[in-house]
Amino acid sequence: MPQQVQGVVAPGRNEPVRVETIVIPDPGPGEAVVKIQACGVCHTDLHYKQGGINDEFPFLLGHEAAGVVESVGDGVTDVAPGDFVILNWRAVCGQCRACLRGRPWYCFATHNARQKMTLPDGTELSPALGIGAFAEKTLVAAGQCTKVDPAVAPEVAGLLGCGVMAGIGAAINTGNVGRGDTVAVIGCGGVGDAAVVGSRLAGAARIIAVDIDDRKLAKATEMGATHTVNSRTTDPVEAIRELTGGFGADVVIEAVGRPETYEQAFYARDLAGTVVLVGVPTPDMKLELPLLDVFGRGGALKSSWYGDCLPSRDFPMLIDLHQQGRIDLGAFVTETIGLGDVEKAFARMHEGDVLRSVVVL
């Protein structure tokens, strides 16, 4: 029987979010109902609320989540009721050209639940990134559930569902940061700090954090940055070059998603170095670079989709590293809140004084 639960809905562009009763259908073939235990408040949720993703209102927000599988539909074999899982928004299909070439992290046919969650009057909800986890329960494709060790705290595990995985993956998967490399990270919010953690994990010798906020730079230092640059007062390209013997960084990770910071990343890298764009731009943004510089500087210009992660591989591995004390995922949790506090969390996000607010249910 369909269930009625509480969830956070964005009713229209830039309207305040509100807690509503939502209807969760029984899982169909290939689907699962998950009882949510924790869900991080990600900047992408704010983009949905502002209409920056699309206009398919009302949205059921939340996607950076962990919880326990309550029930599954026909044909589901990878997870079962009672499993503790992290939800992911790129459930690989196993059949597209990327999957068949052995590169499932580039899957071109990721999937979500086919059924819709609704309001009691039948209004269909658009779940953020196909998840919709600011809710007591949600319906997802079973492939969006990645089983991990239940000993880890849900508010920590859920962060791998988006921002922390995006940043760590930008360093270790997309950027291929190696031992002894120099890395610069532009933008030190949650994703940027995760890129700092990933670079340290990969053995980078020098990690330069760049931001306009000294509070964020201090936090990046706690996460493992060896040097900081306040780009409000200092030219970051010149500063990065000065810190790297005049050459530039081997890998520059752009975690802002703006043309001006991407240009800084482009010129702050060494010859034949790598730029990784993990910050998400808006559709109206344009980039202009001299083509001769693109050719002459060589190297690689990469975009990192979800940290180019493979959830079944990367989530359990990072949870293990956290439990071994080799990375501290808990350091990303600034505060825990309730469903009714999401609007306030968006305001705190805008003020820049949180890495992650996490809804705990």
PEURHU-V775670 format. One line per field, one symbol per residue. ss: DSSP state (@ for helix, = for strand, . for the rest). psi: psi as a letter, one per 40 degrees, with the letter a starting at -180 (. if undefined). Layout:
ss->???
psi->???
This chain:
ss->..========.......=======......==========..@@@@@@@@........==...=========...........====...=.....@@@@...@@@....=......==....=.==@@@....=.=====@@@===......@@@@@@@@.@@@@@@@@@@@@.......=====...@@@@@@@@@@@@@...======..@@@@@@@@@@...====.....@@@@@@@@.....======....@@@@@@@@@@=========.............@@@@@@@..====..@@@..@@@@@@@@@@@@@.....@@@@..===.@@@@@@@@@@@@@.....====.
psi->hiihihihhhdiheiiiihihihhiihaheiihhhhdihihidddddddeeedaffiiihihegiiahhdiiaiehediihehhihiieghideeiddddefgdeehefiiiidihiiideehiihhhfecgegidiihiideehhhiheeihddddddeecddddddddddddefhiheihhhhhhfaddddddddddddeehdhhhhhiehdddddddddeehdiihhedehhdddddddeffediidhhhhfdfiddddddddeeiiheahhhhdihiideiihhihddddddeaahhiihhfffihdddddddddddddeedigddeehdiiiideedddddddddeeeidhhhhh.
